[in-house]
Amino acid sequence: KGKSLVVTTNKAASSVSFSHVQTGKMKNGTLTHNHPSHSGLSSQDVKMATANNLRQIRAVGRNPKTGKNVHHIITRNGSTWKTSSPRSIDRAYSKAYMKEYVRTGSHHKAVTEANRAAAKTVGGKYRTREIKDTWSSKAQKKKSKKVWKSSRQGVLFK
């Protein structure tokens, strides 16, 4: 319906809770949130997307090689996700992560492979998209760097 729900927290936690959002409010929506650790989506993100039948879930992080902002995106195919148990999502995610981490030693590459495996398990598609810098002033860029260095969480749901 074009409405947005914005949730922020200043806590030093590494997660955001959506328990206050009524069931059904997120159905067919897109959830975008940042990951201060700059990694891709977690298995918890994928499970939350399927449980709420989101159309798409995104995490915003940074590419460790280029330092540029990146969207990690999983989009469902069709009107609903493929039925998968939370345990099967965790298994697919962990197995792909460990296999790639052992092979390359790279956390970033391992998370990317884990995202692909989890998306496949739930019948979705994983992709990344580099976000162009749209800040218009030095002051805004400086403010952006401070937010990225903090543990502040930001979430935008449409």
N, C-alpha and C positions, 0 to 999 in steps of 0.2 A: 504494500500500500504506500510505499515511499517513505515510511516512517523510520526513524533511526532510534536505537536505544544505545546510549553511551554509558559505559561503566568504567570508572577509574579507581585505583587504590594507591595509596602511598606506602603501603606496608612493604617490608623488605622480604616478602614471601616470593617464591618462584612460581606461584600459580594464582589463577583467578577462579573464583567460584561463581557459578551461575545458578545456584540453588534458589536465589531470590526471584528468578525469572519464571513466570508461570508456564507450565507444560503447554505446548502447542503454540506459544507466542513466537517461537523461532522457526516453525515449520516453513519450509520452502524459502528461507532467508539465507543471507550470506553473513557469516561471522568473521570479522577481521580483528585480529589482536596482535600485539607485539610480543616478541620473545626477547627480553633483555640479554639472554645468553646468546642470542643471534643464531640459534639452531632452527631447524625446520619444525614441522608439526610433530607432536608427540602421539603416542598411541592413545592417550587420554583425549586428545583433540579429536581423533578419528572416531573414538567411541561416542563422544558427546555429539558429533555431527550426525552419526547414524541414529542415535537414540532420539534426537530431536528432528530428524528428517530434514536437516539443512540442505539447501541446494548446493552450497559451497562453504568451505572453511578455509581461512587464510591465516598465516602467521607472517609477520614482517620481521625480518632479521637483516643481517649484513653478510655479504659474501666475504669470507676471510681472505681471499686472494686480492680482490679488487677494492674492498672496503665500501662498495656500493650497496644501497638498500635493495633487498630482494623480497618479493612475495613468494611464499611457499603455498601452493594452492592445491586442494583436492576438490574436484567437482564430481557430483554424482551423475551417472548416466541414467536417463529416464526420470520417472516421477518419484522413485523411491530407491533406497539403497538395497543392495543384495543382503539377504538375511545372513548375518554372521554373529557368532557369539563374541562377547567381549574377550573371552579367553583365546579364540582363534585369531582375533585382531592382534592381541598381545604377542601371541606365538609368531605370527608372520612378521611382525615388526622386529621382535628381538632376534629372530633367526637371520633376517636380512641384515640387520645392524651388525651382528657379530661376524657374519661371513665377510662383509665388506671391510669392517674394521681390522680384522685379522689380515685380510688381503692387502690393504693400503695403509693402515695405521692412521687414517684420517677420520676424525669424528664427523666433520662436515659431509664427506662422501658417504659415510655409513648411515647418517640420518637421511640423506637423500635416497639411498637404496631402501631404507626402512619405510620411508614415505611411499615409495613406489609399490612396495610389497603390501602395505596396509591398504592402499587405495585399490589395488587389484583384488584383495580379499573381500572388500565391501562393494565391489563393482563400480569403482570410481576411477578417475584419471588424475594423476599427479603431474604437476608442472611447476616450474619456477619462472618468475618474470622479474627482470631488473626494473627498478623504479627510478625514473629520471629525477634528478634534483630540481625541484621547482621552487626552492627558496629564493626570494628576490633580493634579500639584503644580507650583509655580513652579520648583523645582529640576530636575524632569524636562524642563520646557519649555526652560530655560536649557541643559541638556545637549544637547537636540535641536538647538538653534540652533548650538552649537559643531560638531556633527557635520556639519550642512549646510554650514557655512562651510569645512570641511576637504575635502581630496581623498580621504578615506577611502571606499573602495568597500564596499558590502554586498550580498550576494546571498543569496536564500532560494529554494531549489528544493524543490517538493513534488511 
